[in-house]
Amino acid sequence: MSEAACHAPDPAGSPVATSARHEADVAIIGGGLAGSLAAAVLGRAGHRVTLIDRHAVYPPEFRVEKLAGDEIGLLRRLGLLDCIAASANRYEQVLNVRRGRVIDRTYGEQYGILYHDLVRTVREQIPSAVDLVVGRVTDVQTGPERQCITLASDGVVDATSNTEAALLWIECLNLPEGGQRIVATLVY
Ligand SMILES: Cc1cc2nc3c(=O)[nH]c(=O)nc-3n(C[C@H](O)[C@H](O)[C@H](O)COP(=O)(O)OP(=O)(O)OC[C@H]3O[C@@H](n4cnc5c(N)ncnc54)[C@H](O)[C@@H]3O)c2cc1C
């Protein structure tokens, strides 16, 4: 497809010159946990991936993530558990206490980690071949063969169609298609 067929829109509807253009097979908007995991998995699988986020480093937040159950199995299968566990606190017993009384106990492998540390750790696992574009996405144009993502800074990311990659993404999150926890967007 020609440059003219995939361009940043302007109010007059004619193509706008762009200062930066990235080509990718898979473009991921949002480098939180979901997008960073997808970038790590797809990049390791050899796909030409661009990850776009407003922040080069996920901003610190007073927010702790608990990893347990299926999440641990999935991260282990993706080969990402060891590096996350190294940055997290492991515990095996949770007491549910109400008004001084233990209501219940649950047992099993679990990890607690600050969210920005979790995202940082996963981003560190993203292969260097994956492009990280720092910018705010303002527009997405989709088509049967090419998708075009526009950034506030005039940058553009073109992504080709790649069904295999999309299936990998869904597997990565272990969700049925359209599941509610797909917050980051994959364009394929
Ligand atoms: C306080 C709290 C505690 C939680 N605890 C748990 C827990 O213990 N266990 C659990 O499983 N879940 C927990 N959750 C839920 C879990 O954290 C979320 O489901 C998960 O963080 C979502 O990740 P995400 O990557 O989809 O979104 P986010 O981490 O929000 O990432 C979205 C990314 O998109 C980027 N972005 C947004 N708009 C644009 C744009 N226009 N252009 C470019 N980039 C953009 C942002 O910069 C951001 O980096 C908790 C949530 C909260 C708020």
The ligand as a Tripos MOL2 file, in Angstrom:
@<TRIPOS>MOLECULE
LIG
   53    58     1     0     0
SMALL
NO_CHARGES

@<TRIPOS>ATOM
      1 C1         -5.2410   -0.4490   42.8130 C.3       1 LIG1
      2 C2         -5.3250   -1.6200   41.8340 C.ar      1 LIG1
      3 C3         -4.9620   -2.8790   42.2820 C.ar      1 LIG1
      4 C4         -5.0410   -3.9780   41.3990 C.ar      1 LIG1
      5 N1         -4.6640   -5.1990   41.8650 N.ar      1 LIG1
      6 C5         -4.7140   -6.2610   41.0400 C.ar      1 LIG1
      7 C6         -4.2620   -7.5440   41.4900 C.ar      1 LIG1
      8 O1         -3.8330   -7.7090   42.6310 O.2       1 LIG1
      9 N2         -4.3180   -8.6090   40.6330 N.ar      1 LIG1
     10 C7         -4.7780   -8.4410   39.3370 C.ar      1 LIG1
     11 O2         -4.7830   -9.4310   38.5910 O.2       1 LIG1
     12 N3         -5.2100   -7.2320   38.8760 N.ar      1 LIG1
     13 C8         -5.1960   -6.1540   39.6960 C.ar      1 LIG1
     14 N4         -5.6080   -4.9310   39.2480 N.ar      1 LIG1
     15 C9         -6.0520   -4.8150   37.8630 C.3       1 LIG1
     16 C10        -4.8420   -4.7730   36.9450 C.3       1 LIG1
     17 O3         -3.8550   -3.9240   37.5060 O.3       1 LIG1
     18 C11        -5.2480   -4.2210   35.5850 C.3       1 LIG1
     19 O4         -6.1730   -5.1180   35.0130 O.3       1 LIG1
     20 C12        -4.0210   -4.1040   34.6900 C.3       1 LIG1
     21 O5         -3.0890   -3.2210   35.2550 O.3       1 LIG1
     22 C13        -4.3810   -3.5880   33.3340 C.3       1 LIG1
     23 O6         -3.1520   -3.4990   32.5960 O.3       1 LIG1
     24 P1         -3.1220   -2.8130   31.2200 P.3       1 LIG1
     25 O7         -1.7500   -2.9860   30.6420 O.co2     1 LIG1
     26 O8         -4.2460   -3.3290   30.4000 O.co2     1 LIG1
     27 O9         -3.4310   -1.2590   31.5230 O.3       1 LIG1
     28 P2         -2.4520   -0.1200   32.1160 P.3       1 LIG1
     29 O10        -1.4530   -0.6590   33.0440 O.co2     1 LIG1
     30 O11        -3.3740    0.9610   32.5780 O.co2     1 LIG1
     31 O12        -1.6620    0.3760   30.8370 O.3       1 LIG1
     32 C14        -2.2520    1.1830   29.8480 C.3       1 LIG1
     33 C15        -1.1040    1.8990   29.1610 C.3       1 LIG1
     34 O13        -1.6330    2.5650   28.0130 O.3       1 LIG1
     35 C16        -0.9840    3.8050   27.8890 C.3       1 LIG1
     36 N5         -1.8820    4.6770   27.1370 N.ar      1 LIG1
     37 C17        -3.1590    5.0120   27.4320 C.ar      1 LIG1
     38 N6         -3.6550    5.8060   26.4800 N.ar      1 LIG1
     39 C18        -2.6830    5.9530   25.5500 C.ar      1 LIG1
     40 C19        -2.5880    6.6770   24.3130 C.ar      1 LIG1
     41 N7         -3.6140    7.3820   23.8280 N.pl3     1 LIG1
     42 N8         -1.4290    6.6280   23.6200 N.ar      1 LIG1
     43 C20        -0.3750    5.9020   24.0890 C.ar      1 LIG1
     44 N9         -0.4150    5.2100   25.2490 N.ar      1 LIG1
     45 C21        -1.5440    5.2390   25.9670 C.ar      1 LIG1
     46 C22        -0.7560    4.2920   29.3220 C.3       1 LIG1
     47 O14         0.3250    5.1960   29.3760 O.3       1 LIG1
     48 C23        -0.4350    2.9660   30.0230 C.3       1 LIG1
     49 O15         0.9590    2.7160   30.0970 O.3       1 LIG1
     50 C24        -5.5240   -3.8120   40.0770 C.ar      1 LIG1
     51 C25        -5.8780   -2.5300   39.6350 C.ar      1 LIG1
     52 C26        -5.7670   -1.4410   40.4950 C.ar      1 LIG1
     53 C27        -6.1690   -0.0590   39.9910 C.3       1 LIG1
@<TRIPOS>BOND
     1     1     2 1
     2     2     3 ar
     3     2    52 ar
     4     3     4 ar
     5     4     5 ar
     6     4    50 ar
     7     5     6 ar
     8     6     7 ar
     9     6    13 1
    10     7     8 2
    11     7     9 ar
    12     9    10 ar
    13    10    11 2
    14    10    12 ar
    15    12    13 ar
    16    13    14 ar
    17    14    15 1
    18    14    50 ar
    19    15    16 1
    20    16    17 1
    21    16    18 1
    22    18    19 1
    23    18    20 1
    24    20    21 1
    25    20    22 1
    26    22    23 1
    27    23    24 1
    28    24    25 2
    29    24    26 1
    30    24    27 1
    31    27    28 1
    32    28    29 2
    33    28    30 1
    34    28    31 1
    35    31    32 1
    36    32    33 1
    37    33    34 1
    38    33    48 1
    39    34    35 1
    40    35    36 1
    41    35    46 1
    42    36    37 ar
    43    36    45 ar
    44    37    38 ar
    45    38    39 ar
    46    39    40 ar
    47    39    45 ar
    48    40    41 1
    49    40    42 ar
    50    42    43 ar
    51    43    44 ar
    52    44    45 ar
    53    46    47 1
    54    46    48 1
    55    48    49 1
    56    50    51 ar
    57    51    52 ar
    58    52    53 1
@<TRIPOS>SUBSTRUCTURE
     1 LIG1         1 GROUP 0 **** ****
